[in-house]
Amino acid sequence: MLTDFLNAPAGLALQAALVAAFLDFAFGTFAALRDGVFALDSVAAFLRKHVLGRVLPVGLLAVMSYLTGNVAMSVAAAAALTAYAAETMASIYASIRVPDTGPNTAIPTD
């Protein structure tokens, strides 16, 4: 049953969300170390915010839609996973881009 779910579209989407969460964590940690702002407590905040706050609820929705065959749940899970993917891709991009610190090109922050 678990193998069937993991091979179904909902299971593949859940696996992709977990991979995206890991990549976001890895690139975010790299960026924080690169910029000298890494704090160990941010790891717990990431797990609480991303994994428990986003991936787990959407994952449960995907599992329930698979088990019940409910089309509305499937659509909701697909929409939520798509939104999470877009948000996570933006976060990864923000982590890997090099900050512009040139005095003539940097955007003022004050």
C-alpha positions as CSV (number, residue, x, y, z in Angstrom):
1,M,0.0,0.0,0.0
2,L,2.8,2.4,0.8
3,T,4.7,1.5,-2.3
4,D,1.5,2.1,-4.3
5,F,1.0,5.5,-2.8
6,L,4.7,6.5,-3.4
7,N,4.4,5.5,-7.1
8,A,1.1,7.4,-7.5
9,P,1.1,11.1,-8.6
10,A,0.2,12.2,-5.1
11,G,3.1,10.2,-3.6
12,L,5.5,11.6,-6.2
13,A,4.4,15.1,-5.5
14,L,4.9,14.5,-1.8
15,Q,8.4,13.2,-2.4
16,A,9.2,16.3,-4.5
17,A,8.0,18.5,-1.7
18,L,10.3,16.8,0.7
19,V,13.2,17.1,-1.7
20,A,12.4,20.8,-2.2
21,A,12.3,21.3,1.5
22,F,15.7,19.7,1.9
23,L,17.2,21.8,-0.9
24,D,15.7,24.9,0.6
25,F,17.3,24.0,3.9
26,A,20.7,23.2,2.4
27,F,20.9,26.3,0.2
28,G,19.5,28.5,3.1
29,T,22.1,27.1,5.4
30,F,24.9,27.7,2.8
31,A,23.7,31.3,2.3
32,A,23.6,32.0,6.1
33,L,27.1,30.6,6.5
34,R,28.3,32.6,3.5
35,D,26.8,35.8,4.8
36,G,27.9,35.1,8.4
37,V,24.4,35.1,9.9
38,F,23.9,31.5,10.7
39,A,22.2,30.7,14.0
40,L,21.6,27.1,15.2
41,D,18.1,28.0,16.4
42,S,17.1,28.8,12.9
43,V,17.3,25.0,12.1
44,A,14.5,24.3,14.5
45,A,12.5,27.3,13.1
46,F,12.9,25.9,9.6
47,L,11.7,22.4,10.7
48,R,8.8,23.9,12.6
49,K,7.8,26.4,9.8
50,H,8.5,24.4,6.6
51,V,8.3,20.7,7.5
52,L,5.6,20.8,10.3
53,G,3.8,23.9,9.1
54,R,3.7,23.3,5.3
55,V,4.9,19.9,4.1
56,L,3.2,17.8,6.8
57,P,-0.3,19.3,6.4
58,V,-0.2,19.2,2.6
59,G,1.3,15.7,2.7
60,L,-1.5,14.5,4.9
61,L,-4.0,16.1,2.4
62,A,-2.3,14.2,-0.4
63,V,-2.4,10.9,1.5
64,M,-6.0,11.4,2.4
65,S,-6.9,12.2,-1.2
66,Y,-5.2,9.1,-2.4
67,L,-6.8,6.9,0.2
68,T,-10.3,8.2,-0.2
69,G,-10.2,9.0,-4.0
70,N,-11.8,12.3,-3.3
71,V,-11.3,14.6,-6.3
72,A,-11.8,17.8,-4.3
73,M,-9.0,16.8,-1.9
74,S,-6.8,15.9,-4.9
75,V,-7.3,19.3,-6.4
76,A,-6.6,21.0,-3.1
77,A,-3.5,19.0,-2.5
78,A,-2.2,19.7,-6.0
79,A,-2.9,23.4,-5.6
80,A,-1.2,23.5,-2.2
81,L,1.8,21.5,-3.4
82,T,2.1,23.9,-6.4
83,A,2.1,26.9,-4.2
84,Y,4.7,25.4,-1.9
85,A,6.9,24.6,-4.9
86,A,6.7,28.1,-6.1
87,E,7.5,29.6,-2.7
88,T,10.3,27.1,-2.2
89,M,11.9,27.8,-5.6
90,A,11.8,31.6,-4.8
91,S,13.5,30.9,-1.4
92,I,16.2,28.7,-3.1
93,Y,16.8,31.4,-5.7
94,A,17.2,34.1,-3.0
95,S,19.7,31.8,-1.2
96,I,21.9,31.2,-4.2
97,R,22.0,34.7,-5.7
98,V,25.0,36.8,-4.8
99,P,24.0,39.9,-3.0
100,D,24.7,43.1,-4.8
101,T,27.0,45.2,-2.6
102,G,28.3,47.7,-5.3
103,P,27.8,51.3,-4.1
104,N,26.3,52.3,-7.5
105,T,24.1,49.4,-8.2
106,A,22.9,48.1,-4.8
107,I,19.3,48.9,-3.8
108,P,19.2,51.0,-0.6
109,T,17.7,49.2,2.3
110,D,17.1,52.2,4.6
